[in-house]
């Protein structure tokens, strides 16, 4: 039986350091994705209340004020804000992967929530491997392996930022035969030391290594991210683009333009993957019973899945058909 899942990757500017507005924005985007038939929607890293790009500005006045506002506008995993988001997931029958600042007493963590289509909070994972700038604001989570969630829409998992290049984490997801992966990125106003194409490259490499579809949502970083006591600061360079990759590393939908807000949509055909997994299971059973497995019985190489179609959807809810292929442009990893 054919199994097709419509998924969505968000490319939008956060409501910087305004939690109430940010929750309303997330609820609206969940509704927009659900109204277009998506069964899974993925948000950028730290979308609530916004990734702390101000830490790259060498102004102590900014850092003190913004760090305080970041803590005040982070949310708890069981508060009214999270309940509003889980209710939206249930109302639209859609799975949600959301990056947010999680507040616990005086500490805040870079967390990633996974919510199913009934509104149940399946997991909240705190990012442990923080970079030098993130550690100035966020506490490090307890190192633990990510989980693959086995759901009616397939097996999916998620990682944030540079976690997507950590072999220990990616191997754990691969071992559980992940089919759909969310590689959440925060976008970047000025590129990255690794390079402006780093997140796009890492997302594509993840697809090739694990043999999974990859949703790579990213934030739009505009002037509002830097409005503070020091005045407005114009970002330059790559802003970031959301991507959706096939298991062969190819893009399955044309990215939105840099700075453009909208949702990428794609129909993923995981039918072949289901058949491949059944073949692998059969081979594992045979291998357990026999000491020597014939070489010609090796499992079919994972990654032969197909994508039926992809679209990009803007804030006005219009959709455009898109073709398969590789496109220029990229995003910057944190």
WOSUL-V737513 format. One record per residue. D_FIRST is the distance of its C-alpha to the first C-alpha in Angstrom with 2 decimals. Layout:
BEGIN
D_FIRST + D_FIRST
END
This chain:
BEGIN
0.00 + 3.78 + 6.40 + 9.80 + 13.04 + 16.41 + 19.32 + 23.08 + 26.08 + 29.52 + 32.60 + 35.49 + 39.02 + 39.54 + 42.18 + 44.45 + 46.07 + 45.54 + 43.19 + 43.21 + 42.44 + 39.77 + 37.95 + 38.11 + 36.71 + 33.75 + 33.03 + 33.25 + 30.90 + 28.32 + 28.68 + 28.50 + 25.24 + 23.74 + 25.05 + 23.18 + 19.80 + 19.82 + 18.29 + 20.52 + 24.04 + 26.25 + 30.06 + 32.73 + 34.81 + 37.54 + 36.68 + 38.74 + 41.68 + 41.29 + 41.73 + 45.48 + 46.40 + 49.99 + 50.49 + 50.71 + 53.76 + 56.98 + 58.50 + 59.24 + 59.70 + 56.14 + 54.74 + 56.53 + 55.71 + 52.07 + 51.40 + 52.81 + 50.79 + 47.61 + 48.22 + 49.12 + 45.98 + 43.51 + 41.67 + 41.02 + 37.66 + 38.51 + 40.67 + 40.48 + 38.94 + 35.93 + 35.57 + 35.53 + 32.72 + 30.56 + 31.29 + 30.06 + 26.75 + 26.37 + 27.58 + 25.03 + 22.08 + 21.86 + 22.16 + 25.41 + 26.98 + 30.69 + 33.64 + 36.88 + 40.38 + 40.58 + 44.07 + 45.44 + 49.19 + 50.83 + 47.96 + 44.95 + 41.87 + 39.24 + 36.21 + 32.51 + 30.82 + 27.15 + 26.35 + 23.17 + 22.09 + 24.25 + 27.26 + 27.62 + 29.31 + 27.25 + 29.72 + 32.71 + 33.61 + 37.04 + 37.49 + 39.87 + 40.49 + 42.54 + 44.48 + 48.25 + 48.18 + 45.50 + 47.56 + 50.43 + 48.51 + 45.68 + 45.83 + 43.67 + 40.95 + 40.75 + 38.97 + 35.67 + 32.36 + 29.55 + 26.59 + 22.87 + 21.38 + 18.22 + 16.66 + 13.59 + 13.53 + 13.80 + 16.94 + 19.77 + 23.51 + 26.61 + 30.05 + 33.09 + 35.28 + 36.63 + 34.58 + 31.87 + 34.13 + 35.08 + 33.76 + 34.03 + 31.70 + 29.16 + 29.00 + 28.35 + 25.25 + 24.11 + 24.76 + 22.30 + 19.56 + 19.67 + 16.89 + 18.72 + 22.51 + 25.17 + 28.38 + 30.83 + 34.04 + 37.17 + 38.14 + 41.67 + 44.79 + 46.53 + 44.09 + 44.14 + 46.18 + 43.20 + 42.75 + 41.30 + 38.03 + 37.56 + 34.74 + 32.79 + 33.43 + 32.50 + 29.21 + 28.33 + 29.52 + 27.45 + 24.26 + 25.47 + 26.69 + 23.85 + 20.97 + 19.78 + 19.50 + 22.92 + 24.15 + 27.93 + 29.65 + 33.40 + 36.38 + 38.79 + 42.31 + 45.02 + 48.68 + 48.02 + 46.97 + 50.58 + 52.66 + 55.14 + 58.80 + 59.07 + 57.97 + 55.04 + 53.72 + 51.81 + 48.82 + 48.50 + 46.15 + 42.35 + 40.95 + 37.35 + 34.04 + 30.60 + 27.93 + 24.18 + 23.41 + 20.55 + 20.36 + 22.62 + 25.25 + 25.12 + 25.43 + 22.64 + 24.89 + 28.64 + 30.55 + 32.83 + 36.51 + 38.55 + 39.91 + 37.54 + 35.70 + 32.20 + 28.51 + 26.09 + 22.55 + 19.49 + 15.76 + 14.21 + 10.98 + 10.36 + 7.17 + 9.92 + 11.86 + 9.68 + 9.90 + 13.54 + 14.34 + 13.36 + 15.55 + 18.22 + 18.28 + 18.80 + 21.52 + 23.18 + 23.46 + 25.01 + 27.27 + 28.53 + 29.56 + 31.13 + 33.64 + 32.82 + 29.38 + 29.31 + 28.99 + 26.50 + 24.05 + 23.81 + 20.49 + 18.86 + 20.45 + 18.64 + 18.61 + 16.48 + 14.28 + 14.55 + 15.89 + 15.38 + 18.66 + 21.49 + 24.35 + 27.58 + 28.93 + 32.61 + 34.62 + 35.05 + 31.30 + 31.03 + 28.15 + 28.33 + 25.73 + 25.89 + 25.34 + 24.19 + 27.04 + 29.68 + 32.29 + 35.74 + 36.78 + 35.93 + 36.79 + 39.12 + 38.34 + 40.54
END
